[in-house]
């Protein structure tokens, strides 16, 4: 997605969703503002309000309480592009991998990687996080934040009738 964004100044909204989820609550636990600022500088169709709201929404920092609905950087793409045509176009380092391995090249055996010209850590990076682990950790963090907010609202209603921020 990021190669397409840098080249064309545009990516499909589902690509934007996948990137936002990966950067924020899904995997890397970074501020949505960092992603919004980066996209703002690259998008040809940039609209300050829409871009920022989408990042805020997708990070579940506001207006969206279904934090447990998280895009997998692998499963979502496999479902929508099983042959990996998008990857083949925008990540040429992986273009020669079989469809079975294109979304998770780090799981391919060395012979397949060598035949495809993929050298993990050299011409294609190794994973920086284990999605199955960090996404669960981040969902726990989100759950805790939402629970704390609910407790605060309930306490304020009970205590003095004022609304929580």
PAZAPA-4460 file (N, C-alpha, C; in steps of 0.05 Angstrom, whole numbers, plus 32768, in hexadecimal, padded with zeros to 4 digits):
% residues 165
    n_x    n_y    n_z   ca_x   ca_y   ca_z    c_x    c_y    c_z   seq   type   mol
   8010   7FE8   8000   8000   8000   8000   8011   8019   8000     1      X     A
   8026   8019   8010   8036   8031   8012   8045   8037   7FF9     2      X     A
   804D   8022   7FEA   805B   8027   7FD0   8048   8034   7FBD     3      X     A
   802F   802B   7FBC   801B   8037   7FAB   8016   8054   7FB3     4      X     A
   8013   8059   7FCD   800F   8074   7FD7   8025   8087   7FCF     5      X     A
   803E   807E   7FD2   8055   808E   7FCB   8056   8094   7FAD     6      X     A
   804E   8080   7F9D   8050   8082   7F80   8038   8091   7F74     7      X     A
   8020   808A   7F7C   8008   8095   7F70   7FFA   80AB   7F80     8      X     A
   8001   80AD   7F9A   7FF3   80C0   7FAB   7FD7   80B7   7FB2     9      X     A
   7FD2   809E   7FB0   7FB7   8094   7FB5   7FB9   8076   7FBC    10      X     A
   7FA7   806D   7FCD   7FA2   8050   7FD1   7F85   804C   7FD8    11      X     A
   7F7A   8035   7FD1   7F5F   802E   7FD7   7F59   8031   7FF4    12      X     A
   7F40   8037   7FFA   7F39   803B   8017   7F3F   8023   8028    13      X     A
   7F3D   800B   801D   7F43   7FF3   802E   7F61   7FF1   8033    14      X     A
   7F71   7FFB   8021   7F8E   7FFC   8026   7F94   8011   803B    15      X     A
   7F86   8027   803A   7F89   803C   804F   7F81   8030   806A    16      X     A
   7F6B   8021   806B   7F63   8014   8084   7F78   8001   808E    17      X     A
   7F82   7FF1   807D   7F96   7FDD   8085   7FAF   7FEA   8090    18      X     A
   7FB8   7FFF   8083   7FD0   800D   808C   7FCB   801A   80A8    19      X     A
   7FB4   8027   80AA   7FAD   8035   80C3   7FAB   8022   80DA    20      X     A
   7F9E   800B   80D5   7F9B   7FF7   80EB   7FB7   7FEC   80F2    21      X     A
   7FC7   7FE6   80DF   7FE2   7FDB   80E4   7FF3   7FEF   80F5    22      X     A
   7FF2   8008   80ED   8003   801C   80FB   7FF9   8021   8117    23      X     A
   7FDF   8021   811C   7FD4   8029   8135   7FCD   8011   8147    24      X     A
   7FB4   800B   814A   7FAA   7FF8   815E   7FAF   7FDB   8156    25      X     A
   7FB4   7FD5   813C   7FB7   7FBA   8133   7FD2   7FAE   813A    26      X     A
   7FE7   7FBD   8135   8002   7FB2   8137   8016   7FC4   8145    27      X     A
   801B   7FDC   813A   8032   7FEC   8143   802C   7FFF   815A    28      X     A
   8012   8003   8161   800A   8013   8178   8016   802F   8176    29      X     A
   8015   803B   815E   801E   8056   815A   8007   8069   815A    30      X     A
   800C   8083   815E   7FF7   8097   815D   7FEB   8099   8141    31      X     A
   7FD1   809B   8140   7FC3   809F   8126   7FCC   80B9   8119    32      X     A
   7FD5   80CC   8129   7FDD   80E6   811E   7FF6   80E4   810C    33      X     A
   8008   80D1   8113   801F   80CD   8102   8017   80C3   80E7    34      X     A
   8005   80B0   80E6   7FFC   80A5   80CC   7FEC   80BA   80BC    35      X     A
   7FDB   80C8   80CA   7FCB   80DD   80BC   7FDD   80F2   80B0    36      X     A
   7FF2   80FA   80BF   8005   810E   80B4   8014   8104   809C    37      X     A
   801C   80EB   809D   802B   80DF   8087   8019   80DD   806E    38      X     A
   8001   80D3   8072   7FEE   80D1   805B   7FE7   80ED   8050    39      X     A
   7FE4   8100   8061   7FDD   811B   8059   7FF2   8126   8045    40      X     A
   800B   811F   8049   8020   8128   8038   8022   811A   801E    41      X     A
   8016   8102   801B   8018   80F2   8003   7FFF   80EF   7FF3    42      X     A
   7FE8   80F2   7FFF   7FCF   80ED   7FF1   7FC8   8104   7FDE    43      X     A
   7FC2   80FE   7FC5   7FB9   8112   7FB2   7F9C   811A   7FB9    44      X     A
   7F8D   8108   7FC4   7F71   810F   7FCC   7F6F   8116   7FE9    45      X     A
   7F85   8120   7FF5   7F85   8126   8011   7F70   813A   8018    46      X     A
   7F61   8134   802D   7F4E   8147   8038   7F53   8145   8056    47      X     A
   7F5B   815C   8062   7F64   815C   807E   7F4F   814F   8090    48      X     A
   7F36   8156   808E   7F22   814C   80A0   7F1D   812E   809B    49      X     A
   7F1A   8126   8082   7F15   8109   807D   7F2D   80F8   8084    50      X     A
   7F45   8100   807D   7F5C   80F1   8083   7F60   80ED   80A2    51      X     A
   7F5E   8103   80B0   7F61   8102   80CD   7F4B   80F2   80DA    52      X     A
   7F32   80F6   80D2   7F1D   80E6   80DE   7F20   80C8   80D8    53      X     A
   7F28   80C1   80C0   7F2C   80A5   80BA   7F42   8099   80CC    54      X     A
   7F58   80A7   80CF   7F6D   809D   80E1   7F64   809B   80FE    55      X     A
   7F55   80AF   8107   7F4B   80AF   8122   7F38   8097   8126    56      X     A
   7F26   8093   8113   7F12   807E   8114   7F20   8063   8113    57      X     A
   7F32   805F   8100   7F3E   8044   80FC   7F51   803D   8113    58      X     A
   7F5C   8051   8121   7F6C   804B   8138   7F5B   8046   8151    59      X     A
   7F41   804A   814E   7F2E   8046   8165   7F34   805A   817B    60      X     A
   7F40   8070   8174   7F45   8085   8188   7F2C   8096   818E    61      X     A
   7F19   8093   817D   7F00   80A2   8181   7EEB   8098   816D    62      X     A
   7ED2   8098   8175   7EBB   8093   8164   7EB8   8076   815A    63      X     A
   7EC8   8064   8164   7EC7   8049   815A   7ECF   8036   8171    64      X     A
   7EBC   8028   817B   7EC1   8017   8192   7EC7   7FFA   818C    65      X     A
   7EC6   7FF2   8173   7ECA   7FD6   816C   7EE8   7FD1   8166    66      X     A
   7EF8   7FD7   817A   7F15   7FD4   8178   7F1E   7FB8   8173    67      X     A
   7F0D   7FA4   8178   7F13   7F88   8175   7F12   7F80   8157    68      X     A
   7F07   7F91   8146   7F06   7F8C   812A   7F20   7F97   811E    69      X     A
   7F33   7F86   811A   7F4E   7F8F   8112   7F56   7F82   80F7    70      X     A
   7F5F   7F93   80E5   7F69   7F88   80CB   7F83   7F79   80D0    71      X     A
   7F83   7F60   80C6   7F9C   7F51   80C6   7FAC   7F5A   80AE    72      X     A
   7FC6   7F60   80B1   7FD5   7F68   8099   7FD9   7F51   8085    73      X     A
   7FD1   7F39   808D   7FD4   7F22   807A   7FB8   7F18   8072    74      X     A
   7FA8   7F10   8085   7F8E   7F02   807F   7F7B   7F13   806E    75      X     A
   7F79   7F2D   8074   7F67   7F3E   8065   7F6F   7F3F   8048    76      X     A
   7F89   7F42   8042   7F93   7F44   8027   7F90   7F29   8019    77      X     A
   7F96   7F14   8026   7F93   7EF9   801A   7F77   7EF4   8010    78      X     A
   7F64   7EFD   8021   7F47   7EF9   801A   7F40   7F09   8001    79      X     A
   7F4A   7F21   7FFF   7F41   7F33   7FEA   7F52   7F31   7FD0    80      X     A
   7F6A   7F26   7FD2   7F7C   7F24   7FBB   7F8D   7F0A   7FBE    81      X     A
   7F7F   7EF3   7FBB   7F8D   7ED9   7FC1   7FA6   7ED4   7FB1    82      X     A
   7FA8   7EDF   7F99   7FC0   7EDA   7F88   7FD6   7EEE   7F8E    83      X     A
   7FD0   7F03   7F9D   7FE4   7F17   7FA4   7FEB   7F2A   7F8D    84      X     A
   7FD8   7F2F   7F7C   7FDE   7F41   7F65   7FE6   7F5D   7F6E    85      X     A
   7FD9   7F67   7F82   7FE1   7F82   7F8C   7FFD   7F81   7F97    86      X     A
   8004   7F6D   7FA6   8020   7F6B   7FB0   8034   7F68   7F99    87      X     A
   802D   7F58   7F86   803F   7F54   7F6F   8045   7F6F   7F61    88      X     A
   8030   7F80   7F5F   8034   7F9A   7F52   8044   7FAE   7F63    89      X     A
   803D   7FAF   7F7D   8048   7FC5   7F8D   8060   7FBC   7F9F    90      X     A
   8065   7FA3   7FA1   807C   7F99   7FB0   808B   7F86   7F9D    91      X     A
   809A   7F91   7F8A   80A6   7F80   7F76   80BA   7F6C   7F81    92      X     A
   80C4   7F71   7F99   80D7   7F5E   7FA6   80C9   7F43   7FAB    93      X     A
   80AF   7F43   7FAD   80A0   7F2A   7FB2   8091   7F1F   7F9A    94      X     A
   8093   7F2C   7F83   8084   7F26   7F6B   8086   7F09   7F62    95      X     A
   809D   7EFC   7F67   80A2   7EE1   7F5D   809B   7ECB   7F71    96      X     A
   8090   7ED3   7F87   8088   7EBF   7F9B   806D   7EB2   7F93    97      X     A
   806A   7E98   7F9A   8050   7E8C   7F95   803A   7E99   7FA6    98      X     A
   8022   7E98   7F9D   800B   7EA5   7FAC   800B   7E9C   7FC9    99      X     A
   8011   7E82   7FCD   8010   7E77   7FE8   8023   7E86   7FFB   100      X     A
   8038   7E91   7FF1   804D   7E9E   8002   804E   7EBC   8001   101      X     A
   803F   7EC8   7FEF   8043   7EE4   7FE9   803C   7EF6   8001   102      X     A
   8029   7EEE   8011   8020   7EFF   8028   8030   7EFA   8041   103      X     A
   803F   7EE4   8042   804F   7EDE   8059   806A   7ED1   8050   104      X     A
   807A   7EE1   8042   8093   7ED5   8037   80A5   7ECA   804C   105      X     A
   80A4   7ED4   8064   80B6   7ECB   807A   80AF   7EAE   8082   106      X     A
   8098   7EA4   8079   8090   7E88   807F   8098   7E75   8068   107      X     A
   80A1   7E80   8052   80AA   7E6F   803B   80C5   7E62   8041   108      X     A
   80C9   7E4A   8036   80E3   7E3D   803A   80F8   7E4B   8028   109      X     A
   8110   7E47   802F   8127   7E55   8023   8128   7E50   8005   110      X     A
   8122   7E38   7FFC   8122   7E32   7FDF   810E   7E43   7FD0   111      X     A
   80F6   7E47   7FDB   80E2   7E57   7FCD   80EB   7E74   7FCD   112      X     A
   80F6   7E7E   7FE3   8100   7E99   7FE4   8116   7E9E   7FD0   113      X     A
   8129   7E8B   7FD0   8140   7E8E   7FBD   8137   7E8E   7FA0   114      X     A
   8124   7E7C   7F99   811A   7E7B   7F7E   810C   7E95   7F76   115      X     A
   80FF   7EA2   7F89   80F0   7EBB   7F84   8102   7ED3   7F87   116      X     A
   811B   7ECF   7F90   812D   7EE6   7F93   8128   7EF7   7FAB   117      X     A
   811B   7EEB   7FBF   8115   7EF9   7FD8   812A   7EF3   7FED   118      X     A
   8136   7F08   7FF7   814A   7F05   800D   8140   7F14   8025   119      X     A
   8133   7F05   8037   8128   7F12   804F   813D   7F21   805F   120      X     A
   8137   7F3A   8066   8149   7F4A   8074   815C   7F59   8062   121      X     A
   815C   7F53   8048   816D   7F61   8034   815C   7F71   8021   122      X     A
   814D   7F62   800F   813D   7F71   7FFC   811F   7F71   8004   123      X     A
   8119   7F64   801A   80FE   7F66   8025   8100   7F62   8043   124      X     A
   80F3   7F74   8053   80F7   7F73   8070   80EA   7F5B   807D   125      X     A
   80F5   7F53   8093   80E8   7F3F   80A4   80D1   7F4D   80B3   126      X     A
   80BD   7F3E   80BD   80A8   7F4B   80CC   80B3   7F5B   80E4   127      X     A
   80A7   7F72   80E9   80B0   7F82   8100   80A1   7F7B   811A   128      X     A
   808A   7F6F   8116   807A   7F65   812D   806C   7F4B   8125   129      X     A
   8063   7F3D   8139   8053   7F24   8135   8036   7F2D   8138   130      X     A
   8027   7F30   8122   800C   7F3A   8123   7FFA   7F2B   8137   131      X     A
   7FFC   7F11   8137   7FEA   7F01   8148   7FEF   7F07   8166   132      X     A
   8007   7F10   816D   800D   7F16   8189   8006   7F33   818F   133      X     A
   8011   7F46   817F   800D   7F62   8186   7FF1   7F6B   8182   134      X     A
   7FE2   7F60   816F   7FC6   7F69   816C   7FB6   7F61   8185   135      X     A
   7FBB   7F4B   8191   7FAD   7F43   81A9   7FB5   7F55   81C1   136      X     A
   7FCF   7F5B   81C3   7FD8   7F6D   81D7   7FCB   7F89   81D4   137      X     A
   7FCA   7F92   81BC   7FBE   7FAD   81B7   7FA0   7FAD   81BC   138      X     A
   7F93   7F97   81B5   7F76   7F95   81BB   7F71   7F96   81D9   139      X     A
   7F83   7F8A   81E8   7F81   7F8B   8206   7F84   7FA8   820F   140      X     A
   7F97   7FB6   8204   7F9B   7FD2   820B   7F82   7FE3   8204   141      X     A
   7F77   7FDE   81ED   7F5E   7FEC   81E5   7F47   7FE6   81F8   142      X     A
   7F44   7FCD   81FE   7F2F   7FC4   8211   7F32   7FD2   822B   143      X     A
   7F4A   7FD3   8236   7F4F   7FE1   824F   7F48   7FFF   824D   144      X     A
   7F50   800B   8238   7F4A   8028   8235   7F2C   802D   8234   145      X     A
   7F1E   801C   8225   7F01   801F   8223   7EF3   801A   823E   146      X     A
   7EFD   8005   824C   7EF2   7FFF   8267   7EF7   8016   827A   147      X     A
   7F0E   8021   8279   7F15   8038   828B   7F02   8050   8285   148      X     A
   7EFE   8054   826B   7EEC   806B   8264   7ECF   8065   826E   149      X     A
   7EC6   804D   826A   7EAA   8046   8273   7EA8   804A   8292   150      X     A
   7EBD   8041   82A0   7EBD   8043   82BD   7EBD   8061   82C5   151      X     A
   7ECC   8071   82B7   7ECD   808E   82BD   7EB2   809B   82B8   152      X     A
   7EA5   8094   82A2   7E8A   809F   829C   7E76   8097   82B1   153      X     A
   7E77   807D   82B9   7E64   8073   82CD   7E68   8081   82E8   154      X     A
   7E81   8084   82EF   7E88   8091   8309   7E7E   80AE   8309   155      X     A
   7E82   80BC   82F3   7E7A   80D8   82F1   7E5C   80DB   82F2   156      X     A
   7E4E   80C8   82E5   7E31   80C9   82E5   7E26   80C4   8301   157      X     A
   7E33   80B1   830E   7E2B   80AA   832A   7E32   80C0   833E   158      X     A
   7E49   80CB   833A   7E53   80DF   834D   7E46   80FA   834C   159      X     A
   7E45   8106   8335   7E3B   8121   8335   7E2B   8128   831C   160      X     A
   7E25   8115   830C   7E15   811B   82F4   7E22   8128   82DD   161      X     A
   7E3C   812E   82DF   7E4B   813B   82C9   7E53   8127   82B4   162      X     A
   7E54   8130   829C   7E5D   811E   8286   7E7B   811C   8285   163      X     A
   7E84   8104   827E   7EA1   8100   827A   7EAA   810B   825F   164      X     A
   7EC2   8112   825D   7ECD   811D   8244   7ED3   8106   8231   165      X     A
***
